[in-house]
Amino acid sequence: VANFVEQNNLYYLPKFLRFSKGGRISLNFPCLLFPQYYLAYRKMWAAALIVMGIMLLLKIPQSLQQMQILLPDYLPTLRQTGAPAELLQTFQAFSSRLDAHETLLYNAAMISSYLEISILLGLFGNRLYYRFVLRKVHKLVQEDVSPDMKRRRLRQEGGVNGWFLVAMLGIQMGASIIFSLIMMLVMLLS
């Protein structure tokens, strides 16, 4: 396990020992503040992508509520700039639809803002990492190779990778851009 974790053994090994004795909660500040980046940095890609997807989905009601609030303010500006009549009609129709569901949008936005997945991951991120480490270490230890090769494989598969953090940042930015484009398409097609 120490070879797999590699960095911060003094932090993780006592927590892992407590988890092995039945503990469940342990505060992890990096995971609390930046959950998807922490998970990617620790090479837990599947969990990082799932968390990013959930975080994007939870932003949909808030984005729609912001559109409902801001769109009426932008319509006069669009008229003054000479925007095409079709575009103005589309924005007006979308704004009317959002206004018709104002209470629903408000409630959905409030609920989604309280569903902070980062708080849960801040409390259970170490436990998630513990389970990830045990699963990977168990698999690697089963390989029929020399002890020296096992140690190298554990270090290669485990540890951290700063480039994964940068890659996750790029994926998050790309997903946010795609999300914004989809929201604009929904607005234009409605």
Secondary structure, 3 states (H helix, E strand, C coil): CHHHHCCCHHHHHHHHHHHHCCCCCCCCHHHHHCHHHHHHHCCCHHHHHHHHHHHHHHHHHHHHHHHHHHHHHHHHHHHHCCCCHHHHHHHHHHHHHHHHCHHHHHHHHHHHHHCCHHHHHHHHHHHHHHHHHHHHHHHHHCCCCCHHHHHHHHHHHCCCCHHHHHHHHHHHHHHHHHHHHHHHHHHHHC
